[in-house]
Amino acid sequence: MPDTDTRDDVTGYACIQGYLKTIDSSPGVYRMLDSQARVLYVGKARNLRARVSNYARPGGHSPRIERMIRDTAAMMFLTTRTETEALLLEQNLIKQLKPKYNVLLRDDKSFPNILVAKDHPYPQIKKHRGAKKEKGAYFGPFASAGAVNRTLNQLQKAFLLRNCSDSMFDSRTRPCLLYQIKRCSAPCVDYISAEDYAASVADAEKFLSGRSTRVQEDLASQMAAASEAMEFERAAGLRDRIRALTQVQTSQGINPRGVTEADVIALHMEGGQACVQVFFIRANQNWGNKDFYPRVGPDVAPAEVMEAFLGQFYDNKEPPRQLILSDGIENEDLMVQALSDKAGRKVEILLPQRGEKSELVSGALRNARESLARRMAESATQGKLLSGLAEAFGLEGPPQRIEVYDNSHIQGTNAVGAMIVAGPEGFMKNSYRKFNIRGDDLTPGDDFGMMKEVLNRRFSRLIKEDPDRDKGMWPDLLLIDGGAGQVSAVAEIMREHGVEDIPMVGVAKGIDRDQGKEEFHRIGQRPFALRRNDPVLYFVQRMRDEAHRFAIGTHRAKRAKAIGATPLDDVPGVGATRKRALLAHFGSAKAVSRANLADLKAVDGISDTLAETIYDFFHDRG
């Protein structure tokens, strides 16, 4: 059970020493808290008493640990059965609590895969992100959605597999455009037999599993046979498919021969910052790389950074069979055990000194070094821009979190609000938020009302989730798309919530709505403008344009979803399967709405009771 006790006016070494009498030598996790109960640090221990006694002895600590000990006013403990459990719990708590003195992985989203779905006689090939709940074969991870899309594009050319939804497939009566441009074999209208389509699926899975040479050899022999039989159109089609496969392999860059399944992880540290570069190797193919910038202190050792990265990175991802690292970690045996338990098979950690694996690490290290150099240069520029912004808008200091708001709609329909966030490291995309405008009493196109609703929901949630403003969620500056009216509307909402200490600026198009002539509005002050060539003006324009891009994209997605909806979605008892059956039988939702009761009862899978429900829904009967 957790144990915590705050000792009034006792901090630092004296506070920590007081806990030595109450803890034993069990494995577990400890938390250090400051005088306001904010978590400073989360750590694990094979022996809690021994670990805490190290903190209780003055001397021998790095400056970072000295500061942490000095700020410690209380501790919490949670014992576990094994040290492996302690490691897993430690990483979960670090991700959840984001303590000040821990190494923290800040960008930790899931990675996309390619899924060959197997829940249909004619399997669909598509991009998949998240939990692997659908039936089918998964291939990945890929480093980015762009890498998946490029690969899917070429695989469609090579294997002619469908990517349409099941409902679209079932409703087709003639081939779609993808068949016309030779990206699909049109199984929806029986232009290919089930056996031949299954063979194409098998070839695609062989290719994604690394057996590409055999697939290309088969296609080459088929092309030669077609040429000899003077089937030149078929031969040309096979030639294009071979080219598509070659294009995938070319875009993958280096494909290691001796590494079947591994993540190559390289760490470069410089100037108190760190970059971790991860290359994904699957089926002897390089499926891209991704860089990460964990939060570190100036005196953190590479081993600590690498161990923290591994624990947090694989917390919600399945580890590959091998992790090829540039730097060793302190608790390698513990990490191997934890990752092997998670994967349900053996996971190796390697630190190669020579050979192909060492060359892979060298390449990843070079990428990490170059990426960190670019980021540090961009951060220096960003710092100057934030200082200039503070001077231009009369802020107390450079803002660490800027929130920019915008709305998008067409004559009031499908209205959405959008918030983007910027700070010292540029745009913070994992903090972006979208708001579906719900106000039933709003006049269509009421931009003031929409902005009020967005800000009301934003600050209501902020006050609930971070009332003490100690989690880094509160903005230092608000930028609103609009002039004096928008600024007044937002100020009214903020006063209602008791928030009047956050600077706010409205960005309005100036004369002739021309970029470069923007006017800036603040409460109680005259509008002003910046010089046309002022870098701060360009910075504000970039932030406003990013908010507009995000708002427009969100609006379009909502509108597309609404366009794809049918009245059948609202009929009680009609799910996806029965909806497909109705559309296949009648051809359209409108035809279903006009059908008589007898015709509805004739549809496969529609019971007499459900047929009456559908008829009543469209005819207001009963």
ABEGO torsion letter per residue (X at the ends): XBBBBBBBGBBEAAAAAAAAAABBABBEBBBBBBAAGBBABBBBBABAAAAAAAAABBEGBBAAAAAAAAABABBBBBBBABAAAAAAAAAAAAAAAGBAABBBBABBBBBBBBBBBAABABBBBBBBBEBBABBEBBBOBBABAAAAAAAAAAAAAAAGBBABBAAAAAABABBBAAAAAGABAGAAAGABBAAAAAAAAAAAAAAAAGBAAAAAAAAAAAAAAAAAAGBAAAAAAAAAAAAAAAAAAAAAEBBBAABABBBBBBBBBBGGBBBBBBBBBBGGBBAEBBBBBBBBBAABBAAAAAAAAAAAAAAABBBBABBBBABBBABAAAAAAAAAAAAGBBBBBBBBABEAAAAAAAAAAAAAAAAAAAAAAAAAAAAAAAAAAAAAAGBABBBABBBBBBBBBBGGBGBBBBBBBBBAAEBBAAABBBBBBABAABBBGBAAAAAAAAAAAAAAAAAAABAAGAAGABBABBBBBEBAAAAAAAAAAAAAAGBAABBBBBBBBBBGGBBGABBBBBBGBBBBBBBAABAAAAAAAAAAAAAAAAAAAAAAAAAAAAAABBAAAABBGBBAAAAAAAAAAAGBAAAAAABBAAAAAABBGBBAAAAAAAAAAAAGBX
